[in-house]
Amino acid sequence: MATNAAIAALAALLVWVAGPVPFLVIHLPIVLIAGAAGVWLFYVQHQFEDTHWSRPPEWTFQYAAMHGASHYDLPRPLRWLTGNIGIHHIHHLSSRVPFYRLPEVLRDYPELGDLGRITIKESLGCVKLILWDEASQQLISLREAEARRIAK
């Protein structure tokens, strides 16, 4: 609560010093870009080609954590900027591991590095994957769903 109050006070001070229009001209693009990046990170860490979705009794916490979230293998500067959130499968397995220790987990358990691993280039192909196909147990695009519907 204190952090939120301090941020609100700082924003109010900046609006008072610079005025509302200059404040918004600077602040609004920052918020929009950061918000879009956050949405993108959340999306590709859960909607990727080799993801896993299941229901009880097949569903288990460990398998869902390791295979239902990606390892978004980002370049080192982006890893730092995002607080290593690309190592999302480990985060799902144990959310109590601090972000700065996630690379150590991959170093100490290298077999975890390839689970659900996607690169930035590969993540761009995830945009179209929006529907879970129960029959094939994979995410598919609307176009693929329509093709499968017509083929039936």
CNS distance restraints for C-alpha pairs under 8 A (distance, minus, plus):
assign (resid   1 and name CA) (resid   5 and name CA) 6.14 0.50 0.50
assign (resid   2 and name CA) (resid   6 and name CA) 6.08 0.50 0.50
assign (resid   3 and name CA) (resid   7 and name CA) 6.19 0.50 0.50
assign (resid   4 and name CA) (resid   8 and name CA) 6.14 0.50 0.50
assign (resid   5 and name CA) (resid   9 and name CA) 6.08 0.50 0.50
assign (resid   6 and name CA) (resid  10 and name CA) 6.08 0.50 0.50
assign (resid   7 and name CA) (resid  11 and name CA) 6.09 0.50 0.50
assign (resid   8 and name CA) (resid  12 and name CA) 6.09 0.50 0.50
assign (resid   9 and name CA) (resid  13 and name CA) 6.11 0.50 0.50
assign (resid  10 and name CA) (resid  14 and name CA) 6.18 0.50 0.50
assign (resid  11 and name CA) (resid  15 and name CA) 6.16 0.50 0.50
assign (resid  12 and name CA) (resid  16 and name CA) 6.11 0.50 0.50
assign (resid  13 and name CA) (resid  17 and name CA) 6.09 0.50 0.50
assign (resid  14 and name CA) (resid  18 and name CA) 5.75 0.50 0.50
assign (resid  14 and name CA) (resid  19 and name CA) 7.28 0.50 0.50
assign (resid  14 and name CA) (resid  23 and name CA) 6.79 0.50 0.50
assign (resid  15 and name CA) (resid  19 and name CA) 4.64 0.50 0.50
assign (resid  15 and name CA) (resid  20 and name CA) 5.01 0.50 0.50
assign (resid  15 and name CA) (resid  23 and name CA) 5.80 0.50 0.50
assign (resid  16 and name CA) (resid  20 and name CA) 7.47 0.50 0.50
assign (resid  18 and name CA) (resid  22 and name CA) 6.21 0.50 0.50
assign (resid  18 and name CA) (resid  23 and name CA) 6.37 0.50 0.50
assign (resid  19 and name CA) (resid  23 and name CA) 6.19 0.50 0.50
assign (resid  20 and name CA) (resid  24 and name CA) 6.08 0.50 0.50
assign (resid  21 and name CA) (resid  25 and name CA) 6.04 0.50 0.50
assign (resid  22 and name CA) (resid  26 and name CA) 6.31 0.50 0.50
assign (resid  23 and name CA) (resid  27 and name CA) 5.80 0.50 0.50
assign (resid  24 and name CA) (resid  28 and name CA) 5.16 0.50 0.50
assign (resid  25 and name CA) (resid  29 and name CA) 7.03 0.50 0.50
assign (resid  26 and name CA) (resid  30 and name CA) 6.89 0.50 0.50
assign (resid  27 and name CA) (resid  31 and name CA) 6.26 0.50 0.50
assign (resid  28 and name CA) (resid  32 and name CA) 6.10 0.50 0.50
assign (resid  29 and name CA) (resid  33 and name CA) 6.00 0.50 0.50
assign (resid  30 and name CA) (resid  34 and name CA) 6.04 0.50 0.50
assign (resid  31 and name CA) (resid  35 and name CA) 5.88 0.50 0.50
assign (resid  32 and name CA) (resid  36 and name CA) 6.05 0.50 0.50
assign (resid  33 and name CA) (resid  37 and name CA) 6.13 0.50 0.50
assign (resid  34 and name CA) (resid  38 and name CA) 6.14 0.50 0.50
assign (resid  35 and name CA) (resid  39 and name CA) 6.21 0.50 0.50
assign (resid  36 and name CA) (resid  40 and name CA) 6.11 0.50 0.50
assign (resid  37 and name CA) (resid  41 and name CA) 6.12 0.50 0.50
assign (resid  38 and name CA) (resid  42 and name CA) 6.20 0.50 0.50
assign (resid  39 and name CA) (resid  43 and name CA) 6.05 0.50 0.50
assign (resid  40 and name CA) (resid  44 and name CA) 6.19 0.50 0.50
assign (resid  41 and name CA) (resid  45 and name CA) 6.10 0.50 0.50
assign (resid  41 and name CA) (resid  86 and name CA) 7.77 0.50 0.50
assign (resid  42 and name CA) (resid  46 and name CA) 6.61 0.50 0.50
assign (resid  43 and name CA) (resid  47 and name CA) 5.72 0.50 0.50
assign (resid  44 and name CA) (resid  48 and name CA) 5.83 0.50 0.50
assign (resid  44 and name CA) (resid  70 and name CA) 7.42 0.50 0.50
assign (resid  44 and name CA) (resid  72 and name CA) 7.80 0.50 0.50
assign (resid  44 and name CA) (resid 123 and name CA) 6.28 0.50 0.50
assign (resid  44 and name CA) (resid 126 and name CA) 6.57 0.50 0.50
assign (resid  44 and name CA) (resid 127 and name CA) 7.88 0.50 0.50
assign (resid  45 and name CA) (resid  69 and name CA) 5.38 0.50 0.50
assign (resid  45 and name CA) (resid  70 and name CA) 4.75 0.50 0.50
assign (resid  45 and name CA) (resid  71 and name CA) 7.21 0.50 0.50
assign (resid  45 and name CA) (resid  72 and name CA) 6.74 0.50 0.50
assign (resid  45 and name CA) (resid  86 and name CA) 7.38 0.50 0.50
assign (resid  45 and name CA) (resid  88 and name CA) 6.70 0.50 0.50
assign (resid  46 and name CA) (resid  51 and name CA) 7.13 0.50 0.50
assign (resid  46 and name CA) (resid  68 and name CA) 6.46 0.50 0.50
assign (resid  46 and name CA) (resid  69 and name CA) 5.08 0.50 0.50
assign (resid  46 and name CA) (resid  70 and name CA) 6.43 0.50 0.50
assign (resid  47 and name CA) (resid  51 and name CA) 6.76 0.50 0.50
assign (resid  47 and name CA) (resid 126 and name CA) 6.51 0.50 0.50
assign (resid  47 and name CA) (resid 129 and name CA) 6.60 0.50 0.50
assign (resid  47 and name CA) (resid 130 and name CA) 7.18 0.50 0.50
assign (resid  47 and name CA) (resid 139 and name CA) 7.49 0.50 0.50
assign (resid  48 and name CA) (resid  70 and name CA) 7.11 0.50 0.50
assign (resid  48 and name CA) (resid 123 and name CA) 7.24 0.50 0.50
assign (resid  48 and name CA) (resid 126 and name CA) 5.39 0.50 0.50
assign (resid  48 and name CA) (resid 129 and name CA) 7.06 0.50 0.50
assign (resid  48 and name CA) (resid 139 and name CA) 7.47 0.50 0.50
assign (resid  49 and name CA) (resid 126 and name CA) 6.68 0.50 0.50
assign (resid  49 and name CA) (resid 129 and name CA) 7.32 0.50 0.50
assign (resid  49 and name CA) (resid 138 and name CA) 7.14 0.50 0.50
assign (resid  49 and name CA) (resid 139 and name CA) 6.31 0.50 0.50
assign (resid  50 and name CA) (resid  67 and name CA) 7.74 0.50 0.50
assign (resid  50 and name CA) (resid 116 and name CA) 6.37 0.50 0.50
assign (resid  50 and name CA) (resid 138 and name CA) 7.15 0.50 0.50
assign (resid  51 and name CA) (resid  67 and name CA) 5.82 0.50 0.50
assign (resid  51 and name CA) (resid  68 and name CA) 4.92 0.50 0.50
assign (resid  51 and name CA) (resid  69 and name CA) 6.71 0.50 0.50
assign (resid  51 and name CA) (resid  70 and name CA) 7.41 0.50 0.50
assign (resid  51 and name CA) (resid 116 and name CA) 6.98 0.50 0.50
assign (resid  51 and name CA) (resid 138 and name CA) 7.08 0.50 0.50
assign (resid  51 and name CA) (resid 139 and name CA) 7.53 0.50 0.50
assign (resid  52 and name CA) (resid  64 and name CA) 6.62 0.50 0.50
assign (resid  52 and name CA) (resid  67 and name CA) 5.45 0.50 0.50
assign (resid  52 and name CA) (resid  68 and name CA) 4.60 0.50 0.50
assign (resid  52 and name CA) (resid 137 and name CA) 7.60 0.50 0.50
assign (resid  52 and name CA) (resid 138 and name CA) 7.33 0.50 0.50
assign (resid  53 and name CA) (resid  59 and name CA) 7.97 0.50 0.50
assign (resid  53 and name CA) (resid  64 and name CA) 7.14 0.50 0.50
assign (resid  53 and name CA) (resid  68 and name CA) 6.41 0.50 0.50
assign (resid  53 and name CA) (resid 137 and name CA) 7.52 0.50 0.50
assign (resid  54 and name CA) (resid  58 and name CA) 6.32 0.50 0.50
assign (resid  54 and name CA) (resid  59 and name CA) 5.28 0.50 0.50
assign (resid  54 and name CA) (resid  64 and name CA) 7.91 0.50 0.50
assign (resid  55 and name CA) (resid  59 and name CA) 5.03 0.50 0.50
assign (resid  56 and name CA) (resid  60 and name CA) 7.69 0.50 0.50
assign (resid  59 and name CA) (resid  63 and name CA) 7.46 0.50 0.50
assign (resid  59 and name CA) (resid  64 and name CA) 6.80 0.50 0.50
assign (resid  60 and name CA) (resid  64 and name CA) 6.01 0.50 0.50
assign (resid  61 and name CA) (resid  65 and name CA) 6.01 0.50 0.50
assign (resid  61 and name CA) (resid  93 and name CA) 7.79 0.50 0.50
assign (resid  62 and name CA) (resid  66 and name CA) 6.18 0.50 0.50
assign (resid  62 and name CA) (resid  93 and name CA) 6.30 0.50 0.50
assign (resid  63 and name CA) (resid  67 and name CA) 5.85 0.50 0.50
assign (resid  63 and name CA) (resid  68 and name CA) 7.58 0.50 0.50
assign (resid  64 and name CA) (resid  68 and name CA) 4.87 0.50 0.50
assign (resid  64 and name CA) (resid  69 and name CA) 7.62 0.50 0.50
assign (resid  65 and name CA) (resid  69 and name CA) 6.16 0.50 0.50
assign (resid  65 and name CA) (resid  89 and name CA) 5.66 0.50 0.50
assign (resid  65 and name CA) (resid  90 and name CA) 7.40 0.50 0.50
assign (resid  65 and name CA) (resid  92 and name CA) 5.01 0.50 0.50
assign (resid  65 and name CA) (resid  93 and name CA) 5.04 0.50 0.50
assign (resid  66 and name CA) (resid  70 and name CA) 7.92 0.50 0.50
assign (resid  66 and name CA) (resid  89 and name CA) 5.01 0.50 0.50
assign (resid  66 and name CA) (resid  90 and name CA) 6.94 0.50 0.50
assign (resid  66 and name CA) (resid  92 and name CA) 7.37 0.50 0.50
assign (resid  66 and name CA) (resid  93 and name CA) 6.62 0.50 0.50
assign (resid  66 and name CA) (resid 115 and name CA) 6.93 0.50 0.50
assign (resid  66 and name CA) (resid 116 and name CA) 7.73 0.50 0.50
assign (resid  67 and name CA) (resid  89 and name CA) 7.14 0.50 0.50
assign (resid  67 and name CA) (resid 115 and name CA) 6.75 0.50 0.50
assign (resid  67 and name CA) (resid 116 and name CA) 6.20 0.50 0.50
assign (resid  68 and name CA) (resid  89 and name CA) 7.38 0.50 0.50
assign (resid  68 and name CA) (resid 116 and name CA) 7.91 0.50 0.50
assign (resid  69 and name CA) (resid  88 and name CA) 5.96 0.50 0.50
assign (resid  69 and name CA) (resid  89 and name CA) 4.82 0.50 0.50
assign (resid  69 and name CA) (resid  92 and name CA) 7.24 0.50 0.50
assign (resid  69 and name CA) (resid 116 and name CA) 6.82 0.50 0.50
assign (resid  70 and name CA) (resid  86 and name CA) 7.37 0.50 0.50
assign (resid  70 and name CA) (resid  87 and name CA) 7.24 0.50 0.50
assign (resid  70 and name CA) (resid  88 and name CA) 5.83 0.50 0.50
assign (resid  70 and name CA) (resid  89 and name CA) 5.61 0.50 0.50
assign (resid  70 and name CA) (resid 115 and name CA) 7.28 0.50 0.50
assign (resid  70 and name CA) (resid 116 and name CA) 4.50 0.50 0.50
assign (resid  70 and name CA) (resid 117 and name CA) 5.88 0.50 0.50
assign (resid  70 and name CA) (resid 118 and name CA) 6.92 0.50 0.50
assign (resid  71 and name CA) (resid  86 and name CA) 5.46 0.50 0.50
assign (resid  71 and name CA) (resid  87 and name CA) 4.80 0.50 0.50
assign (resid  71 and name CA) (resid  88 and name CA) 5.64 0.50 0.50
assign (resid  71 and name CA) (resid  89 and name CA) 6.02 0.50 0.50
assign (resid  71 and name CA) (resid 113 and name CA) 7.18 0.50 0.50
assign (resid  71 and name CA) (resid 114 and name CA) 7.59 0.50 0.50
assign (resid  71 and name CA) (resid 115 and name CA) 6.74 0.50 0.50
assign (resid  71 and name CA) (resid 116 and name CA) 5.35 0.50 0.50
assign (resid  71 and name CA) (resid 117 and name CA) 4.44 0.50 0.50
assign (resid  71 and name CA) (resid 118 and name CA) 6.19 0.50 0.50
assign (resid  72 and name CA) (resid  86 and name CA) 4.28 0.50 0.50
assign (resid  72 and name CA) (resid  87 and name CA) 6.25 0.50 0.50
assign (resid  72 and name CA) (resid  88 and name CA) 7.30 0.50 0.50
assign (resid  72 and name CA) (resid 116 and name CA) 7.93 0.50 0.50
assign (resid  72 and name CA) (resid 117 and name CA) 5.88 0.50 0.50
assign (resid  72 and name CA) (resid 118 and name CA) 5.11 0.50 0.50
assign (resid  72 and name CA) (resid 119 and name CA) 5.98 0.50 0.50
assign (resid  72 and name CA) (resid 120 and name CA) 7.45 0.50 0.50
assign (resid  73 and name CA) (resid  86 and name CA) 6.17 0.50 0.50
assign (resid  73 and name CA) (resid  87 and name CA) 7.44 0.50 0.50
assign (resid  73 and name CA) (resid 117 and name CA) 6.39 0.50 0.50
assign (resid  73 and name CA) (resid 118 and name CA) 5.93 0.50 0.50
assign (resid  73 and name CA) (resid 119 and name CA) 5.21 0.50 0.50
assign (resid  73 and name CA) (resid 120 and name CA) 7.36 0.50 0.50
assign (resid  74 and name CA) (resid  78 and name CA) 5.89 0.50 0.50
assign (resid  74 and name CA) (resid  79 and name CA) 5.72 0.50 0.50
assign (resid  74 and name CA) (resid  86 and name CA) 6.74 0.50 0.50
assign (resid  74 and name CA) (resid 119 and name CA) 6.53 0.50 0.50
assign (resid  74 and name CA) (resid 120 and name CA) 6.71 0.50 0.50
assign (resid  75 and name CA) (resid  79 and name CA) 6.22 0.50 0.50
assign (resid  76 and name CA) (resid  80 and name CA) 6.32 0.50 0.50
assign (resid  77 and name CA) (resid  81 and name CA) 6.18 0.50 0.50
assign (resid  78 and name CA) (resid  82 and name CA) 5.96 0.50 0.50
assign (resid  79 and name CA) (resid  83 and name CA) 6.02 0.50 0.50
assign (resid  79 and name CA) (resid  84 and name CA) 4.71 0.50 0.50
assign (resid  79 and name CA) (resid  85 and name CA) 7.26 0.50 0.50
assign (resid  79 and name CA) (resid  86 and name CA) 6.94 0.50 0.50
assign (resid  80 and name CA) (resid  84 and name CA) 6.11 0.50 0.50
assign (resid  82 and name CA) (resid  86 and name CA) 7.64 0.50 0.50
assign (resid  83 and name CA) (resid  99 and name CA) 5.77 0.50 0.50
assign (resid  83 and name CA) (resid 100 and name CA) 7.03 0.50 0.50
assign (resid  84 and name CA) (resid  99 and name CA) 5.79 0.50 0.50
assign (resid  84 and name CA) (resid 100 and name CA) 7.03 0.50 0.50
assign (resid  84 and name CA) (resid 102 and name CA) 6.79 0.50 0.50
assign (resid  84 and name CA) (resid 103 and name CA) 7.49 0.50 0.50
assign (resid  85 and name CA) (resid  91 and name CA) 7.59 0.50 0.50
assign (resid  85 and name CA) (resid  99 and name CA) 7.07 0.50 0.50
assign (resid  87 and name CA) (resid  91 and name CA) 6.60 0.50 0.50
assign (resid  87 and name CA) (resid 102 and name CA) 6.66 0.50 0.50
assign (resid  87 and name CA) (resid 103 and name CA) 7.69 0.50 0.50
assign (resid  88 and name CA) (resid  92 and name CA) 6.16 0.50 0.50
assign (resid  89 and name CA) (resid  93 and name CA) 6.25 0.50 0.50
assign (resid  89 and name CA) (resid 116 and name CA) 7.80 0.50 0.50
assign (resid  90 and name CA) (resid  94 and name CA) 6.11 0.50 0.50
assign (resid  90 and name CA) (resid  95 and name CA) 7.58 0.50 0.50
assign (resid  90 and name CA) (resid 102 and name CA) 7.17 0.50 0.50
assign (resid  90 and name CA) (resid 105 and name CA) 7.97 0.50 0.50
assign (resid  91 and name CA) (resid  95 and name CA) 4.68 0.50 0.50
assign (resid  91 and name CA) (resid  96 and name CA) 7.70 0.50 0.50
assign (resid  91 and name CA) (resid  97 and name CA) 6.95 0.50 0.50
assign (resid  91 and name CA) (resid 102 and name CA) 7.77 0.50 0.50
assign (resid  97 and name CA) (resid 101 and name CA) 6.44 0.50 0.50
assign (resid  97 and name CA) (resid 102 and name CA) 6.73 0.50 0.50
assign (resid  98 and name CA) (resid 102 and name CA) 6.76 0.50 0.50
assign (resid 101 and name CA) (resid 105 and name CA) 6.63 0.50 0.50
assign (resid 102 and name CA) (resid 106 and name CA) 6.69 0.50 0.50
assign (resid 103 and name CA) (resid 107 and name CA) 6.17 0.50 0.50
assign (resid 104 and name CA) (resid 108 and name CA) 5.99 0.50 0.50
assign (resid 105 and name CA) (resid 109 and name CA) 5.86 0.50 0.50
assign (resid 106 and name CA) (resid 110 and name CA) 5.23 0.50 0.50
assign (resid 106 and name CA) (resid 111 and name CA) 7.76 0.50 0.50
assign (resid 106 and name CA) (resid 112 and name CA) 6.13 0.50 0.50
assign (resid 106 and name CA) (resid 113 and name CA) 5.79 0.50 0.50
assign (resid 109 and name CA) (resid 113 and name CA) 7.67 0.50 0.50
assign (resid 110 and name CA) (resid 114 and name CA) 7.92 0.50 0.50
assign (resid 111 and name CA) (resid 115 and name CA) 7.58 0.50 0.50
assign (resid 113 and name CA) (resid 117 and name CA) 6.89 0.50 0.50
assign (resid 118 and name CA) (resid 122 and name CA) 5.77 0.50 0.50
assign (resid 118 and name CA) (resid 123 and name CA) 6.24 0.50 0.50
assign (resid 119 and name CA) (resid 123 and name CA) 6.03 0.50 0.50
assign (resid 120 and name CA) (resid 124 and name CA) 6.66 0.50 0.50
assign (resid 121 and name CA) (resid 125 and name CA) 7.56 0.50 0.50
assign (resid 122 and name CA) (resid 126 and name CA) 7.22 0.50 0.50
assign (resid 123 and name CA) (resid 127 and name CA) 7.47 0.50 0.50
assign (resid 125 and name CA) (resid 129 and name CA) 7.80 0.50 0.50
assign (resid 128 and name CA) (resid 140 and name CA) 7.40 0.50 0.50
assign (resid 128 and name CA) (resid 141 and name CA) 5.07 0.50 0.50
assign (resid 128 and name CA) (resid 142 and name CA) 7.46 0.50 0.50
assign (resid 129 and name CA) (resid 139 and name CA) 5.47 0.50 0.50
assign (resid 129 and name CA) (resid 140 and name CA) 4.88 0.50 0.50
assign (resid 129 and name CA) (resid 141 and name CA) 4.67 0.50 0.50
assign (resid 129 and name CA) (resid 142 and name CA) 7.83 0.50 0.50
assign (resid 130 and name CA) (resid 139 and name CA) 6.40 0.50 0.50
assign (resid 130 and name CA) (resid 140 and name CA) 6.21 0.50 0.50
assign (resid 130 and name CA) (resid 141 and name CA) 5.74 0.50 0.50
assign (resid 130 and name CA) (resid 142 and name CA) 7.23 0.50 0.50
assign (resid 131 and name CA) (resid 139 and name CA) 5.39 0.50 0.50
assign (resid 131 and name CA) (resid 140 and name CA) 5.29 0.50 0.50
assign (resid 131 and name CA) (resid 141 and name CA) 6.21 0.50 0.50
assign (resid 131 and name CA) (resid 142 and name CA) 7.04 0.50 0.50
assign (resid 131 and name CA) (resid 145 and name CA) 7.88 0.50 0.50
assign (resid 132 and name CA) (resid 137 and name CA) 7.01 0.50 0.50
assign (resid 132 and name CA) (resid 138 and name CA) 5.76 0.50 0.50
assign (resid 132 and name CA) (resid 139 and name CA) 4.45 0.50 0.50
assign (resid 132 and name CA) (resid 140 and name CA) 6.25 0.50 0.50
assign (resid 133 and name CA) (resid 137 and name CA) 5.55 0.50 0.50
assign (resid 133 and name CA) (resid 138 and name CA) 5.51 0.50 0.50
assign (resid 133 and name CA) (resid 139 and name CA) 5.97 0.50 0.50
assign (resid 133 and name CA) (resid 140 and name CA) 6.58 0.50 0.50
assign (resid 134 and name CA) (resid 138 and name CA) 7.18 0.50 0.50
assign (resid 140 and name CA) (resid 144 and name CA) 6.05 0.50 0.50
assign (resid 140 and name CA) (resid 145 and name CA) 6.71 0.50 0.50
assign (resid 141 and name CA) (resid 145 and name CA) 6.27 0.50 0.50
assign (resid 142 and name CA) (resid 146 and name CA) 6.15 0.50 0.50
assign (resid 143 and name CA) (resid 147 and name CA) 6.21 0.50 0.50
assign (resid 144 and name CA) (resid 148 and name CA) 6.13 0.50 0.50
assign (resid 145 and name CA) (resid 149 and name CA) 6.12 0.50 0.50
assign (resid 146 and name CA) (resid 150 and name CA) 6.18 0.50 0.50
assign (resid 147 and name CA) (resid 151 and name CA) 6.13 0.50 0.50
assign (resid 148 and name CA) (resid 152 and name CA) 6.43 0.50 0.50
